[in-house]
Amino acid sequence: MPVQTHANLQQMFIPVKADFKLPHWPVLTVLVCLVCFGVFMKQESDWRQFENAVERYCMKPQSRLTEIIMTRVDEFRNAQFCGEVMYYVSTSDNEAKEIKDIVSGLKPLSGFSPEDSREYVTQMLTDELRYFRSIVPDDPDHNFAYYTASWNVWHMISSSFAHGGWGHIVFNLIFFLAFAATVEALIGPVAFVAFILVNSLIIGVVDSVVSELIDGHHWTLGLSGIVMGMMGLFAYLLPRGKIRCYYWVIVIFGSVAVPGWMLAGWYIGGDIYQLFSSDDHGAVNVLAHVSGGVSGFFYGFFFLKGSRMLAASLQRDLDKKELTLGV
């Protein structure tokens, strides 16, 4: 199945909740959702301040020559908004190299020798960058996101609770509630919190190691790796436990209860397929999905065998109830 086709089908099939009554209300699961929402509101506030600062930068008076140079730079880099080039230069690993690359791609200024033109434009862009950084704060997401070259343990964890937009957070929390509520009930609050922390670290370490190997470091954020971890752990603890899923095909809507092992195979297996069948995953960190899901299953296998016994007891009760209803 083509990668894009599988991804589209995944979006048309959404797990929502356990298809059975939980032993108790999932307090920590809801708390994690509230933390994610609180962090997201802080990100939204920071982005508004960031955009206001960029607007102040763009209102700065410029000489005619500076205006000409910045227009050429924006056209060279296909900038879509004022300050975009300065933003990307300020967030690059090597600002001097970025400026050098820009300058080398521009035609010499009229009335300047090529060498004098390069020197003048380099100094102008350096001064412009200095001014930009004096009034525009760092990328707001970088307060929480994880950069794979940093090995920052705190950001490995904080990045799990940050998101890149409303669609990102809403779908992640829907999936999280569907699986995490049952996992919390089966393993208890201490193991639940420990799993989120450990899984965040595993996802971060795997991402950093692979990024180092392929020399392609990046920023990452979102709860999806933890969501996949909960899915993998659910599949280990209660493989035949069913999750109520909603689906739609054009104008056809409905719901169906699907066993956990089947959902894990569909989502985690689908991401494994995407990871190895395509080099372009867009803005989705498929490696985080895979490492989160696989580590979730094996975390349960190595550390939560006792919880699986409790889950087996719950499964027997569910089987008896289904049998009674069937009769």
C-alpha positions in Angstrom: 0.0 0.0 0.0 1.4 3.4 -0.9 2.6 5.5 2.1 0.2 8.4 1.4 -2.8 6.1 1.1 -2.0 4.4 4.4 -1.6 7.8 6.1 -5.0 9.0 4.7 -6.7 5.9 5.9 -5.3 6.4 9.3 -6.8 9.8 9.5 -10.2 8.5 8.6 -10.2 6.0 11.4 -10.0 7.4 14.9 -9.8 5.5 18.2 -11.8 7.4 20.9 -12.2 5.3 24.1 -12.1 1.9 25.7 -15.2 -0.1 24.8 -15.7 -1.2 28.4 -16.1 0.4 31.8 -12.8 1.4 33.5 -12.2 0.6 37.2 -11.8 4.2 38.1 -11.7 7.7 36.6 -8.4 8.3 34.7 -7.2 11.3 36.8 -3.6 11.3 35.6 -4.6 10.8 31.9 -6.8 13.9 32.2 -4.1 15.8 34.0 -1.6 15.1 31.2 -4.1 16.5 28.7 -4.5 19.6 30.9 -0.8 20.0 31.1 -0.5 19.7 27.3 -3.3 22.3 26.9 -1.6 24.7 29.3 1.7 24.4 27.6 0.0 25.0 24.2 -1.7 28.1 25.5 1.7 29.4 26.7 3.1 28.7 23.2 0.2 30.6 21.6 0.8 33.6 23.8 4.6 33.5 23.1 3.9 33.3 19.4 1.7 36.4 19.5 4.5 38.3 21.3 7.0 37.0 18.7 4.8 38.1 15.8 4.4 41.6 17.4 8.2 41.8 17.7 8.7 40.9 14.1 6.2 43.5 13.1 8.2 46.1 15.0 11.3 45.0 13.2 9.6 45.4 9.9 8.5 48.9 10.7 12.1 50.0 11.2 13.1 52.8 8.7 15.7 51.6 6.1 18.0 53.4 3.7 17.2 53.0 0.1 20.3 50.8 -0.4 19.4 48.6 2.5 15.8 48.2 1.2 17.2 47.2 -2.2 19.5 44.6 -0.7 16.8 43.1 1.6 14.4 42.9 -1.4 17.0 41.0 -3.3 17.7 38.7 -0.3 14.0 38.0 0.2 13.6 37.2 -3.5 16.7 34.9 -3.5 15.3 33.0 -0.5 11.7 33.1 -1.6 10.7 34.8 1.7 6.9 34.8 2.3 6.9 37.4 5.0 9.0 40.3 6.3 11.7 39.1 8.6 11.6 35.5 7.4 15.2 35.4 6.2 16.5 37.0 9.4 14.4 34.5 11.4 16.0 31.5 9.6 19.5 32.9 9.8 19.0 33.5 13.6 17.9 29.9 14.1 20.6 28.3 12.0 23.5 26.4 13.5 26.0 28.7 11.7 24.8 32.2 11.2 28.1 33.3 9.5 27.8 30.5 6.9 24.1 31.3 6.2 25.0 35.0 5.6 27.9 33.9 3.4 25.6 31.6 1.3 23.1 34.4 0.9 25.8 36.9 -0.2 27.4 34.5 -2.7 24.0 34.0 -4.3 23.4 37.7 -4.9 24.5 39.8 -7.9 27.1 42.5 -7.0 25.7 45.9 -6.2 25.8 48.5 -9.0 28.8 50.8 -8.6 30.7 48.3 -6.3 33.4 45.9 -7.2 32.4 42.2 -6.6 34.7 42.1 -3.6 33.5 45.4 -2.1 29.9 44.4 -2.8 30.3 41.1 -0.9 31.9 42.9 2.0 29.3 45.6 2.2 26.3 43.2 2.0 27.9 40.9 4.5 28.3 43.7 7.0 24.8 45.0 6.3 23.2 41.6 6.9 25.3 41.1 10.0 24.1 44.4 11.4 20.5 43.6 10.3 20.7 40.3 12.1 22.1 41.9 15.3 19.1 44.4 15.3 16.6 41.6 14.6 17.9 39.6 17.5 17.8 42.6 19.8 14.0 43.0 19.5 12.8 39.6 18.4 12.9 36.7 20.9 13.9 33.2 20.1 11.5 30.9 18.4 8.8 30.4 21.0 8.6 26.6 20.4 12.3 26.2 21.3 11.4 26.8 24.9 9.8 23.4 24.9 10.9 21.5 21.7 13.8 19.1 21.6 16.7 19.7 19.2 18.3 16.3 18.5 21.9 17.6 18.6 21.5 19.0 22.1 20.9 15.9 24.1 19.0 18.1 26.5 17.2 15.7 28.9 14.7 18.3 30.1 13.6 19.2 26.5 13.3 15.4 25.7 10.5 15.5 28.3 9.0 19.0 27.8 8.8 18.4 24.0 6.2 15.7 24.6 3.8 18.2 26.1 4.2 20.9 23.4 2.4 21.0 20.0 2.6 22.8 16.7 -1.0 23.8 16.2 -4.6 23.1 17.1 -5.0 20.1 14.8 -1.8 18.6 16.2 -2.9 18.9 19.9 -6.5 17.9 19.4 -5.8 14.7 17.5 -3.0 13.7 19.8 -5.1 14.2 22.9 -8.0 12.2 21.4 -5.7 9.2 20.7 -4.0 9.6 24.1 -7.3 9.4 26.0 -8.4 6.4 24.0 -5.4 4.3 25.2 -3.9 6.0 28.3 -7.0 5.8 30.4 -7.0 2.0 30.4 -3.2 1.8 30.8 -3.4 4.1 33.9 -6.1 1.9 35.4 -4.0 -1.3 34.8 -0.5 -0.1 35.9 -1.3 2.5 38.6 -0.2 6.2 39.0 3.5 5.7 39.8 4.2 3.3 36.9 2.1 5.5 34.6 4.1 8.6 35.3 7.4 6.7 35.2 6.4 5.3 31.8 5.7 8.7 30.3 9.1 10.0 31.5 11.1 6.9 30.4 9.3 6.8 27.0 10.1 10.5 26.4 13.7 9.8 27.1 13.9 6.7 24.9 12.2 8.6 22.0 14.7 11.5 22.5 17.8 9.3 22.6 16.7 7.2 19.6 16.0 10.4 17.6 19.4 11.9 18.5 21.3 8.8 17.7 19.6 8.3 14.3 20.0 12.1 13.5 23.7 11.9 14.3 24.1 8.8 12.1 22.4 10.4 9.1 23.8 13.9 9.9 20.3 15.4 9.9 19.4 17.1 13.2 16.0 18.7 13.7 13.6 20.2 16.2 10.7 18.0 17.4 7.7 18.3 19.6 4.4 16.6 20.3 2.7 13.9 22.4 2.4 11.5 19.5 5.5 9.4 20.5 3.9 8.9 24.0 0.5 8.2 22.3 2.1 5.4 20.3 3.9 4.2 23.5 0.5 3.9 25.2 -0.8 2.1 22.2 2.1 -0.4 22.3 1.7 -0.9 26.1 -2.1 -1.4 25.7 -1.5 -4.0 23.1 0.9 -5.9 25.5 -1.3 -5.6 28.6 -4.8 -6.2 27.0 -4.3 -7.3 23.4 -7.9 -8.4 23.0 -9.3 -5.4 24.9 -11.4 -3.4 22.5 -11.3 0.3 21.7 -14.3 2.1 20.2 -13.2 3.7 16.9 -15.1 6.2 14.7 -14.6 6.1 10.9 -15.9 8.0 7.9 -15.7 7.3 4.2 -17.0 10.3 2.2 -20.5 10.7 3.7 -20.6 7.4 5.6 -20.0 7.6 9.4 -20.0 4.9 12.0 -18.2 3.2 14.8 -16.7 -0.1 15.6 -14.9 -1.8 18.5 -11.4 -3.0 17.5 -9.0 -5.1 19.6 -5.9 -3.3 20.9 -3.5 -5.7 19.1 -5.1 -4.9 15.8 -4.9 -1.1 16.3 -1.3 -1.3 17.4 -0.5 -3.4 14.3 -2.3 -0.9 12.1 -0.8 2.3 13.5 2.6 1.2 14.7 3.1 -1.2 11.8 2.0 1.5 9.4 4.6 3.9 10.8 7.3 1.3 10.6 6.4 0.8 6.9 6.5 4.5 6.3 9.8 4.9 8.1 11.6 2.4 5.8 9.6 3.0 2.5 9.9 6.8 2.2 12.5 9.4 3.0 10.0 12.3 3.0 7.6 12.2 6.0 6.7 15.9 5.8 6.4 17.5 9.3 5.7 14.2 11.0 8.4 12.6 13.1 7.7 9.0 12.1 10.8 7.8 14.0 9.4 9.1 17.2 6.1 7.2 16.5 8.0 4.0 15.9 10.4 4.3 18.8 7.6 5.3 21.1 5.3 2.4 20.1 7.9 -0.3 20.1 9.4 0.8 23.4 5.9 0.9 24.9 5.4 -2.8 24.1 8.7 -3.9 25.4 8.5 -1.7 28.5 5.4 -3.7 29.4 7.1 -7.0 28.5 10.1 -6.4 30.7 8.7 -4.4 33.6 4.9 -4.9 33.9 4.3 -8.6 33.9 2.4 -8.2 37.1 0.1 -5.6 35.5 -0.6 -8.0 32.7 -1.9 -10.6 35.1 -4.4 -8.0 36.4 -5.2 -7.2 32.7 -5.8 -10.9 32.1 -8.4 -11.0 34.9 -10.1 -8.0 33.4 -10.1 -9.7 30.0 -11.8 -12.8 31.4 -14.5 -10.6 32.8 -14.9 -8.9 29.5 -15.1 -12.2 27.7 -17.8 -13.5 30.1 -19.8 -10.3 29.6 -19.6 -10.6 25.8 -20.5 -14.3 26.0 -23.5 -13.5 28.2 -24.7 -10.7 25.8 -24.2 -13.1 22.9 -26.4 -15.7 24.6 
